Amino acid sequence: MAGSATAERGARQQESSGPPLVRRLGPRRLRTIIIIALAVVLLGAGVTWLLYGSQWLRVDRVSVSGTAVLTPAQVREAAAVPVGSPLVSVDTGAIEERLRAKLRRVDSVEVTRSWPDGIGLKVTERTPVLLVRKGRNFVEVDDEGVRFATVSQAPKGVPLLETELSPASSASASLRRFGEDRLVREAVRTVGSLPPAVARDTRVVKVRSYDDISLELSGGRTVAWGSAENGAAKSRTILALMKASSGARHFDVSVPTAPASAGS
């Protein structure tokens, strides 16, 4: 019996010998873990090389969509996409910033990666709602009051903005209080409130002060609009007034609850 017990103790001591990790996992399981770890490392290295080191996933083409006035060539030049660089490393945010900084006509742009080798530039251009004469040219103003481009020919259907805002004029107090940019934005608000039929007929928007905005329509007709406030009510009123006084040439909706018309 004593010999048998001694033999069992020796066997247990032999089983408990060796490194702790080997004792816990066993040789086969440890070997499997090592193989998996090596495979993960090799896979990571392969993916990194594929994305950054190979020639397969590098920028080779730049597509442009959404342009109307701008040309795709102008957009590509301003975007300065690093052709030949790894596609994964392209800074899309920097491309967007360059486009907005260099091309004022660009309102927004979406830059996307088109795997395996392309960059897509989807552009939304600003649309003029008013024009400001500048010598023989015209400055385009969008629906936010941003002056974004100068053109030699006036776009069809866009009314001209005329301002009488010199400090020596009667509008000097309004100019000092609000500033020219604010008054231009009020003119933009007015245009945005017009019914489509009236908007299509508007040729000139005149701003003398914050409370004195008027319209010149085709056929020599005029509309006293007042301020840009209560645009929806004034829009409804001008339609009703024009329908009721179809032969009139002058309309006043500056106080929409008390409109007036005159002339024939």
JOBEL-V655773 format. One line per field, one symbol per residue. psi: psi as a letter, one per 20 degrees, with the letter a starting at -180 (. if undefined). burial: # if it has 16 or more other ideal C-beta (glycine too) atoms within 10 Angstrom, else .. Layout:
BEGIN
psi: ???
burial: ???
END
This chain:
BEGIN
psi: ghhggghghhghhhhirrqggghghqgghghgggggghggghgghggghghhhrihlqpiqoqpqiqggqqhggggghhlpnpiqphhipnhhhggggghhhnhhogqqppqpnqikqppoopoqqppiqpppnciappppaijjpoiqpqhppqpjpqpppqmkqhirijhghghghqggghghhhggghhiqqgghghiphqopohahjnprqprqjjqqpohcriqkggghghghghghghmhiqipqokhnhimrqqrr.
burial: ........................................................###..#.#.##..#...###.##.#....##..#.#..##.##...#.###.#.#.......#.#.#.##.#####.....######.#####........######.#.....#..##..#....#########.##...##.##..######.######...########.##..##.##..##..#....#####.#..#.#...
END
